[in-house]
């Protein structure tokens, strides 16, 4: 993941189908964790979503509340 956010799901929630759909569509890639054989690491593969998460999301609240966007990007 691009940040330290973790997806909190109730125990017993099966999201296998949803993850495989996102993987087959090219939005996610599964990377095998070398230290844990049971838990793969899912990475965002889509470049637009990666850009949104890395660049836009941290300043989104400021973009929505100001008219002077140049001050945000300086």
Contact map, one row per residue, 1 for C-alpha under 8 A:
11111000000000000000000000000000000000000111000000000000000000000000000000
11110000000000000000000000000000000000000000000001001100000000000000000000
11111000000000000000000000000000000000000000000000000000000000000000000000
11111100000000000000000000000000000000000000000000000000000000000000000000
10111110000000000000000000000000000000000000000000000000000000000000000000
00011111000000000000000000000000000000000000000000000000000000000000000000
00001111100000000000000000000000000000000000000000000000000000000000000000
00000111110000000000000000000000000000000000000000000000000000000000000000
00000011111010000000000000000000000000000000000000000000000000000000000000
00000001111110000000000000000000000000000000000000000000000000000000000000
00000000111110000000000000000000000000000000000000000000000000000000000000
00000000011111000000000000000000000000000000000000000000000000000000000000
00000000111111100000000000000000000000000000000000000000000000000000000000
00000000000111111000000000000000000000000000000000000000000000000000000000
00000000000011111110000000000000000000000000000000000000000000000000000000
00000000000001111111000000000000000000000000000000000000000000000000000000
00000000000001111111100000000000000000000000000000000000000000000000000000
00000000000000111111110000000000000000000000000000000000000000000000000000
00000000000000111111111000010000000000000000000000000000000000000000000000
00000000000000011111111100000000000000000000000000000000000000000000000000
00000000000000001111111110000000000000000000000000000000000000000000000000
00000000000000000111111111110000000000000000000000000000000000000000000000
00000000000000000011111111111100000000000000000000000000000000000000000000
00000000000000000001111111100000000000000000000000000000000000000000000000
00000000000000000000111111110000000000000000000000000000000000000000000000
00000000000000000000011111111000000000000000110000000000000000000000000000
00000000000000000000011111111000000000000001110000000000000000000000000000
00000000000000000010011011111100000000000111110000000000000000000000000000
00000000000000000000001001111110000000000111100000000000000000000000000000
00000000000000000000001000011111000000011110000000000000000000000000000000
00000000000000000000000000001111100000011110000000000000000000000000000000
00000000000000000000000000000111110010111000000000000000000000000000000000
00000000000000000000000000000011111110111000000000000000000000000000000000
00000000000000000000000000000001111110000000000000000000000000000000000000
00000000000000000000000000000000111110000000000000000000000000000000000000
00000000000000000000000000000000111111110000000000000000000000000000000000
00000000000000000000000000000001111111110000000000000000000000000000000000
00000000000000000000000000000000000111110000000000000000000000000000000000
00000000000000000000000000000001100111111000000000000000000000000000000000
00000000000000000000000000000111100111111100000000000000000000000000000000
00000000000000000000000000000111100000111110000000000000000000000000000000
10000000000000000000000000011110000000011111000000000000000000000000000000
10000000000000000000000000011110000000001111100000000000000000000000000000
10000000000000000000000000111000000000000111111011000000000000000000000000
00000000000000000000000001111000000000000011111001000000000000000000000000
00000000000000000000000001110000000000000001111111000000000000000000000000
00000000000000000000000000000000000000000001111111100000000000000000000000
00000000000000000000000000000000000000000000011111110000000000000000000000
00000000000000000000000000000000000000000001011111111000000000000000000000
01000000000000000000000000000000000000000001111111111100000000000000000000
00000000000000000000000000000000000000000000001111111111000000000000000000
00000000000000000000000000000000000000000000000111111111100000000000000000
01000000000000000000000000000000000000000000000011111111110000000000000000
01000000000000000000000000000000000000000000000001111111110000000000000000
00000000000000000000000000000000000000000000000000111111111000000000000000
00000000000000000000000000000000000000000000000000111111111100000000000000
00000000000000000000000000000000000000000000000000011111111100000000000000
00000000000000000000000000000000000000000000000000001111111110000000000000
00000000000000000000000000000000000000000000000000000011111111100000000100
00000000000000000000000000000000000000000000000000000001111111110000000000
00000000000000000000000000000000000000000000000000000000011111111000000000
00000000000000000000000000000000000000000000000000000000001111111100000100
00000000000000000000000000000000000000000000000000000000001111111110100100
00000000000000000000000000000000000000000000000000000000000111111100000000
00000000000000000000000000000000000000000000000000000000000011111110000000
00000000000000000000000000000000000000000000000000000000000001111111100000
00000000000000000000000000000000000000000000000000000000000000101111100000
00000000000000000000000000000000000000000000000000000000000000000111111100
00000000000000000000000000000000000000000000000000000000000000100111111110
00000000000000000000000000000000000000000000000000000000000000000001111111
00000000000000000000000000000000000000000000000000000000000000000001111111
00000000000000000000000000000000000000000000000000000000001001100001111111
00000000000000000000000000000000000000000000000000000000000000000000111111
00000000000000000000000000000000000000000000000000000000000000000000011111
